Amino acid sequence: MGPISQATRFLLEMEKGDPAAAERLLPLVYEEIRRLAGRFMRRERGDHTLQPTALVHEAYLKLVDQDRVAWRNRAHFVGVAAQAMRRVLVDHARRRGREKRGGDRRRIPLEGIADLSPEAAGALEEVDAALERLARLDPRQARIVELRFFGGLDVQEIADALEVSKRTVEADWTMARAWLSRELERS
C-alpha cells in the first residue's frame, strides 16, 4: 500500500476514534506539512518567535484533536493543516500586537522576546480579516484561497479536496484573487 493510501487509511481510523492512528499518520505527512510551514514562515518577519517546526507541531495538535472533521484524503488533511497553521500565525500576531500595545501584560521568558514588526503582524491580520469577509460571501472561494495560497496545493489537488471540477477551481481562484486584491488595497 503506497503512502497516499496509507495516509487516507490512517485518517479514516482517526475519524473512527483510533488514537494511535494519528501517531502512524505523522511520519507520512510530516515532511509535506513541514515544507508548508517553511513556506508560511518565509512570508513572516525574520525574527519571528515561531519556527516552522513549532508551527507544524501546534497545527498538528489542533488537527488530531478534531472530532468534527470527516477526513477524505491526504490533500484534504493538508488543506486543513494549512488552515490550522494560518490560524496559529494569526493568533500569534494578534497576541504579539496586544503585547506591543501593552494589553494582556504577563511574564514572558527572555528567549521569547523579539521585536514585532507592526507591518508584518498587521498585514497578516488584514489578510485574515479579508479572508473571513470572503468566507461570508463565498465560502468555497475562501477555501480555495486557503488551499492554494496557504496550503500550496495545485488546482487539481484543490478540485479533488473540494470535490468540484478543475474549471470551477480556476474560475473561483480568479474571482477570489481579484476580490482580495481590491479588499486589501482598501485597507
Phi and psi in degrees as GROMACS dihedral restraints (atoms count N, CA, C in turn):
[ dihedral_restraints ]
;  ai    aj    ak    al  type     phi  dphi    fc
    3     4     5     6     1   -74.7    20    10
    4     5     6     7     1   168.6    20    10
    6     7     8     9     1   -62.4    20    10
    7     8     9    10     1   -32.4    20    10
    9    10    11    12     1   -69.5    20    10
   10    11    12    13     1   -46.2    20    10
   12    13    14    15     1   -69.8    20    10
   13    14    15    16     1   -31.7    20    10
   15    16    17    18     1   -64.3    20    10
   16    17    18    19     1   -44.4    20    10
   18    19    20    21     1   -59.4    20    10
   19    20    21    22     1   -44.9    20    10
   21    22    23    24     1   -61.7    20    10
   22    23    24    25     1   -42.2    20    10
   24    25    26    27     1   -61.7    20    10
   25    26    27    28     1   -43.8    20    10
   27    28    29    30     1   -66.3    20    10
   28    29    30    31     1   -36.1    20    10
   30    31    32    33     1   -62.8    20    10
   31    32    33    34     1   -43.1    20    10
   33    34    35    36     1   -65.1    20    10
   34    35    36    37     1   -37.5    20    10
   36    37    38    39     1   -66.1    20    10
   37    38    39    40     1   -38.5    20    10
   39    40    41    42     1   -60.7    20    10
   40    41    42    43     1   -43.8    20    10
   42    43    44    45     1   -60.4    20    10
   43    44    45    46     1   -33.3    20    10
   45    46    47    48     1   -81.5    20    10
   46    47    48    49     1    -2.0    20    10
   48    49    50    51     1   100.2    20    10
   49    50    51    52     1    10.4    20    10
   51    52    53    54     1   -78.6    20    10
   52    53    54    55     1   107.3    20    10
   54    55    56    57     1   -66.4    20    10
   55    56    57    58     1   -27.0    20    10
   57    58    59    60     1   -74.5    20    10
   58    59    60    61     1   -19.2    20    10
   60    61    62    63     1   -63.3    20    10
   61    62    63    64     1   -35.9    20    10
   63    64    65    66     1   -62.9    20    10
   64    65    66    67     1   -39.1    20    10
   66    67    68    69     1   -67.1    20    10
   67    68    69    70     1   -35.6    20    10
   69    70    71    72     1   -75.9    20    10
   70    71    72    73     1   -26.0    20    10
   72    73    74    75     1   -74.6    20    10
   73    74    75    76     1   -39.0    20    10
   75    76    77    78     1   -50.5    20    10
   76    77    78    79     1   -49.6    20    10
   78    79    80    81     1   -61.8    20    10
   79    80    81    82     1   -26.6    20    10
   81    82    83    84     1   -76.9    20    10
   82    83    84    85     1   -28.3    20    10
   84    85    86    87     1  -114.5    20    10
   85    86    87    88     1    -7.1    20    10
   87    88    89    90     1   -57.9    20    10
   88    89    90    91     1   -50.3    20    10
   90    91    92    93     1   -62.1    20    10
   91    92    93    94     1   -40.1    20    10
   93    94    95    96     1   -64.6    20    10
   94    95    96    97     1   -44.1    20    10
   96    97    98    99     1   -70.1    20    10
   97    98    99   100     1   -34.6    20    10
   99   100   101   102     1   -64.8    20    10
  100   101   102   103     1   -41.6    20    10
  102   103   104   105     1   -62.3    20    10
  103   104   105   106     1   -41.1    20    10
  105   106   107   108     1   -60.9    20    10
  106   107   108   109     1   -44.9    20    10
  108   109   110   111     1   -63.3    20    10
  109   110   111   112     1   -39.4    20    10
  111   112   113   114     1   -60.7    20    10
  112   113   114   115     1   -40.1    20    10
  114   115   116   117     1   -63.6    20    10
  115   116   117   118     1   -42.6    20    10
  117   118   119   120     1   -59.9    20    10
  118   119   120   121     1   -47.8    20    10
  120   121   122   123     1   -70.0    20    10
  121   122   123   124     1   -27.2    20    10
  123   124   125   126     1   -64.6    20    10
  124   125   126   127     1   -24.1    20    10
  126   127   128   129     1   -83.8    20    10
  127   128   129   130     1   -10.6    20    10
  129   130   131   132     1   -90.9    20    10
  130   131   132   133     1   170.1    20    10
  132   133   134   135     1   -64.7    20    10
  133   134   135   136     1   156.1    20    10
  135   136   137   138     1   -65.4    20    10
  136   137   138   139     1   -29.2    20    10
  138   139   140   141     1  -100.6    20    10
  139   140   141   142     1    26.8    20    10
  141   142   143   144     1   -59.1    20    10
  142   143   144   145     1   139.6    20    10
  144   145   146   147     1   -77.7    20    10
  145   146   147   148     1   -18.8    20    10
  147   148   149   150     1   -89.0    20    10
  148   149   150   151     1   139.2    20    10
  150   151   152   153     1  -106.1    20    10
  151   152   153   154     1   157.9    20    10
  153   154   155   156     1   -52.1    20    10
  154   155   156   157     1   -41.0    20    10
  156   157   158   159     1   -63.4    20    10
  157   158   159   160     1   -42.2    20    10
  159   160   161   162     1   -65.5    20    10
  160   161   162   163     1   -38.4    20    10
  162   163   164   165     1   -62.3    20    10
  163   164   165   166     1   -44.8    20    10
  165   166   167   168     1   -59.3    20    10
  166   167   168   169     1   -46.6    20    10
  168   169   170   171     1   -66.0    20    10
  169   170   171   172     1   -42.9    20    10
  171   172   173   174     1   -62.1    20    10
  172   173   174   175     1   -45.8    20    10
  174   175   176   177     1   -65.4    20    10
  175   176   177   178     1   -42.7    20    10
  177   178   179   180     1   -62.1    20    10
  178   179   180   181     1   -40.4    20    10
  180   181   182   183     1   -61.2    20    10
  181   182   183   184     1   -38.8    20    10
  183   184   185   186     1   -66.6    20    10
  184   185   186   187     1   -37.9    20    10
  186   187   188   189     1   -68.7    20    10
  187   188   189   190     1   -47.1    20    10
  189   190   191   192     1   -73.9    20    10
  190   191   192   193     1   -13.0    20    10
  192   193   194   195     1   -87.4    20    10
  193   194   195   196     1    -2.9    20    10
  195   196   197   198     1   -70.8    20    10
  196   197   198   199     1   133.3    20    10
  198   199   200   201     1  -122.0    20    10
  199   200   201   202     1    -0.3    20    10
  201   202   203   204     1  -107.3    20    10
  202   203   204   205     1     3.4    20    10
  204   205   206   207     1   -97.6    20    10
  205   206   207   208     1   130.8    20    10
  207   208   209   210     1   -95.8    20    10
  208   209   210   211     1    93.0    20    10
  210   211   212   213     1   -64.8    20    10
  211   212   213   214     1   129.9    20    10
  213   214   215   216     1  -101.2    20    10
  214   215   216   217     1   -44.0    20    10
  216   217   218   219     1  -167.6    20    10
  217   218   219   220     1  -178.0    20    10
  219   220   221   222     1   -60.8    20    10
  220   221   222   223     1   -43.9    20    10
  222   223   224   225     1   -61.0    20    10
  223   224   225   226     1   -39.7    20    10
  225   226   227   228     1   -62.6    20    10
  226   227   228   229     1   -44.6    20    10
  228   229   230   231     1   -61.2    20    10
  229   230   231   232     1   -44.5    20    10
  231   232   233   234     1   -64.2    20    10
  232   233   234   235     1   -39.1    20    10
  234   235   236   237     1   -62.1    20    10
  235   236   237   238     1   -43.4    20    10
  237   238   239   240     1   -68.7    20    10
  238   239   240   241     1   -34.2    20    10
  240   241   242   243     1   -62.9    20    10
  241   242   243   244     1   -41.2    20    10
  243   244   245   246     1   -61.5    20    10
  244   245   246   247     1   -41.9    20    10
  246   247   248   249     1   -64.9    20    10
  247   248   249   250     1   -41.9    20    10
  249   250   251   252     1   -64.0    20    10
  250   251   252   253     1   -40.8    20    10
  252   253   254   255     1   -65.9    20    10
  253   254   255   256     1   -39.9    20    10
  255   256   257   258     1   -59.4    20    10
  256   257   258   259     1   -44.3    20    10
  258   259   260   261     1   -62.4    20    10
  259   260   261   262     1   -43.1    20    10
  261   262   263   264     1   -60.2    20    10
  262   263   264   265     1   -45.8    20    10
  264   265   266   267     1   -66.4    20    10
  265   266   267   268     1   -40.8    20    10
  267   268   269   270     1   -65.6    20    10
  268   269   270   271     1   -44.8    20    10
  270   271   272   273     1   -60.5    20    10
  271   272   273   274     1   -40.9    20    10
  273   274   275   276     1   -62.8    20    10
  274   275   276   277     1   -44.7    20    10
  276   277   278   279     1   -63.8    20    10
  277   278   279   280     1   -40.7    20    10
  279   280   281   282     1   -64.9    20    10
  280   281   282   283     1   -44.0    20    10
  282   283   284   285     1   -60.0    20    10
  283   284   285   286     1   -45.9    20    10
  285   286   287   288     1   -64.8    20    10
  286   287   288   289     1   -38.4    20    10
  288   289   290   291     1   -64.7    20    10
  289   290   291   292     1   -41.5    20    10
  291   292   293   294     1   -63.7    20    10
  292   293   294   295     1   -43.1    20    10
  294   295   296   297     1   -62.4    20    10
  295   296   297   298     1   -41.9    20    10
  297   298   299   300     1   -63.9    20    10
  298   299   300   301     1   -34.5    20    10
  300   301   302   303     1   -87.1    20    10
  301   302   303   304     1     1.4    20    10
  303   304   305   306     1    95.2    20    10
  304   305   306   307     1    -3.5    20    10
  306   307   308   309     1   -81.0    20    10
  307   308   309   310     1   160.5    20    10
  309   310   311   312     1    52.1    20    10
  310   311   312   313     1    46.5    20    10
  312   313   314   315     1   -62.8    20    10
  313   314   315   316     1   131.0    20    10
  315   316   317   318     1  -159.1    20    10
  316   317   318   319     1   165.8    20    10
  318   319   320   321     1   -70.7    20    10
  319   320   321   322     1   131.2    20    10
  321   322   323   324     1  -121.6    20    10
  322   323   324   325     1   130.3    20    10
  324   325   326   327     1   -61.3    20    10
  325   326   327   328     1   147.8    20    10
  327   328   329   330     1   -55.7    20    10
  328   329   330   331     1   -37.6    20    10
  330   331   332   333     1   -68.9    20    10
  331   332   333   334     1   -13.1    20    10
  333   334   335   336     1   -95.1    20    10
  334   335   336   337     1     0.0    20    10
  336   337   338   339     1   -87.9    20    10
  337   338   339   340     1   127.3    20    10
  339   340   341   342     1  -153.1    20    10
  340   341   342   343     1   151.3    20    10
  342   343   344   345     1   -71.3    20    10
  343   344   345   346     1   133.5    20    10
  345   346   347   348     1   -89.5    20    10
  346   347   348   349     1   130.9    20    10
  348   349   350   351     1   -82.1    20    10
  349   350   351   352     1   110.5    20    10
  351   352   353   354     1   -58.5    20    10
  352   353   354   355     1   -31.9    20    10
  354   355   356   357     1   -64.9    20    10
  355   356   357   358     1   -44.1    20    10
  357   358   359   360     1   -66.8    20    10
  358   359   360   361     1   -46.8    20    10
  360   361   362   363     1   -64.8    20    10
  361   362   363   364     1   -42.5    20    10
  363   364   365   366     1   -64.2    20    10
  364   365   366   367     1   -41.6    20    10
  366   367   368   369     1   -63.2    20    10
  367   368   369   370     1   -43.4    20    10
  369   370   371   372     1   -64.0    20    10
  370   371   372   373     1   -40.7    20    10
  372   373   374   375     1   -66.5    20    10
  373   374   375   376     1   -38.4    20    10
  375   376   377   378     1   -65.1    20    10
  376   377   378   379     1   -43.1    20    10
  378   379   380   381     1   -63.1    20    10
  379   380   381   382     1   -44.2    20    10
  381   382   383   384     1   -61.4    20    10
  382   383   384   385     1   -45.5    20    10
  384   385   386   387     1   -62.6    20    10
  385   386   387   388     1   -41.5    20    10
  387   388   389   390     1   -63.9    20    10
  388   389   390   391     1   -40.9    20    10
  390   391   392   393     1   -65.5    20    10
  391   392   393   394     1   -36.4    20    10
  393   394   395   396     1   -64.0    20    10
  394   395   396   397     1   -41.3    20    10
  396   397   398   399     1   -65.2    20    10
  397   398   399   400     1   -42.1    20    10
  399   400   401   402     1   -62.7    20    10
  400   401   402   403     1   -39.2    20    10
  402   403   404   405     1   -62.1    20    10
  403   404   405   406     1   -33.0    20    10
  405   406   407   408     1   -70.6    20    10
  406   407   408   409     1   -33.6    20    10
  408   409   410   411     1   -81.2    20    10
  409   410   411   412     1   -45.2    20    10
  411   412   413   414     1  -150.1    20    10
  412   413   414   415     1    91.8    20    10
  414   415   416   417     1   -57.1    20    10
  415   416   417   418     1   -37.3    20    10
  417   418   419   420     1   -66.4    20    10
  418   419   420   421     1   -41.2    20    10
  420   421   422   423     1   -62.8    20    10
  421   422   423   424     1   -41.4    20    10
  423   424   425   426     1   -63.2    20    10
  424   425   426   427     1   -40.9    20    10
  426   427   428   429     1   -65.2    20    10
  427   428   429   430     1   -39.3    20    10
  429   430   431   432     1   -63.0    20    10
  430   431   432   433     1   -41.8    20    10
  432   433   434   435     1   -61.0    20    10
  433   434   435   436     1   -45.8    20    10
  435   436   437   438     1   -59.2    20    10
  436   437   438   439     1   -47.5    20    10
  438   439   440   441     1   -67.9    20    10
  439   440   441   442     1   -38.4    20    10
  441   442   443   444     1   -78.9    20    10
  442   443   444   445     1   -54.3    20    10
  444   445   446   447     1   -77.6    20    10
  445   446   447   448     1   -49.8    20    10
  447   448   449   450     1   -87.3    20    10
  448   449   450   451     1   -35.2    20    10
  450   451   452   453     1   -87.0    20    10
  451   452   453   454     1   -18.2    20    10
  453   454   455   456     1    70.6    20    10
  454   455   456   457     1    15.4    20    10
  456   457   458   459     1   -77.9    20    10
  457   458   459   460     1   149.7    20    10
  459   460   461   462     1   -86.3    20    10
  460   461   462   463     1   174.7    20    10
  462   463   464   465     1   -59.0    20    10
  463   464   465   466     1   -43.3    20    10
  465   466   467   468     1   -65.8    20    10
  466   467   468   469     1   -40.7    20    10
  468   469   470   471     1   -63.7    20    10
  469   470   471   472     1   -38.5    20    10
  471   472   473   474     1   -66.6    20    10
  472   473   474   475     1   -43.6    20    10
  474   475   476   477     1   -57.8    20    10
  475   476   477   478     1   -43.0    20    10
  477   478   479   480     1   -65.0    20    10
  478   479   480   481     1   -44.5    20    10
  480   481   482   483     1   -65.4    20    10
  481   482   483   484     1   -37.8    20    10
  483   484   485   486     1   -93.8    20    10
  484   485   486   487     1    -4.8    20    10
  486   487   488   489     1    58.4    20    10
  487   488   489   490     1    47.7    20    10
  489   490   491   492     1  -130.6    20    10
  490   491   492   493     1   173.5    20    10
  492   493   494   495     1   -76.6    20    10
  493   494   495   496     1   158.3    20    10
  495   496   497   498     1   -60.7    20    10
  496   497   498   499     1   -39.9    20    10
  498   499   500   501     1   -63.4    20    10
  499   500   501   502     1   -38.3    20    10
  501   502   503   504     1   -62.7    20    10
  502   503   504   505     1   -43.9    20    10
  504   505   506   507     1   -62.1    20    10
  505   506   507   508     1   -44.7    20    10
  507   508   509   510     1   -60.8    20    10
  508   509   510   511     1   -44.3    20    10
  510   511   512   513     1   -66.5    20    10
  511   512   513   514     1   -45.3    20    10
  513   514   515   516     1   -64.3    20    10
  514   515   516   517     1   -38.9    20    10
  516   517   518   519     1   -62.0    20    10
  517   518   519   520     1   -42.9    20    10
  519   520   521   522     1   -62.6    20    10
  520   521   522   523     1   -46.6    20    10
  522   523   524   525     1   -65.5    20    10
  523   524   525   526     1   -44.5    20    10
  525   526   527   528     1   -65.1    20    10
  526   527   528   529     1   -41.2    20    10
  528   529   530   531     1   -61.5    20    10
  529   530   531   532     1   -43.8    20    10
  531   532   533   534     1   -64.5    20    10
  532   533   534   535     1   -43.5    20    10
  534   535   536   537     1   -63.5    20    10
  535   536   537   538     1   -46.7    20    10
  537   538   539   540     1   -64.0    20    10
  538   539   540   541     1   -39.6    20    10
  540   541   542   543     1   -58.1    20    10
  541   542   543   544     1   -47.3    20    10
  543   544   545   546     1   -63.4    20    10
  544   545   546   547     1   -43.9    20    10
  546   547   548   549     1   -62.6    20    10
  547   548   549   550     1   -42.8    20    10
  549   550   551   552     1   -72.4    20    10
  550   551   552   553     1   -29.0    20    10
  552   553   554   555     1   -67.5    20    10
  553   554   555   556     1   -33.5    20    10
  555   556   557   558     1   -68.7    20    10
  556   557   558   559     1   -33.4    20    10
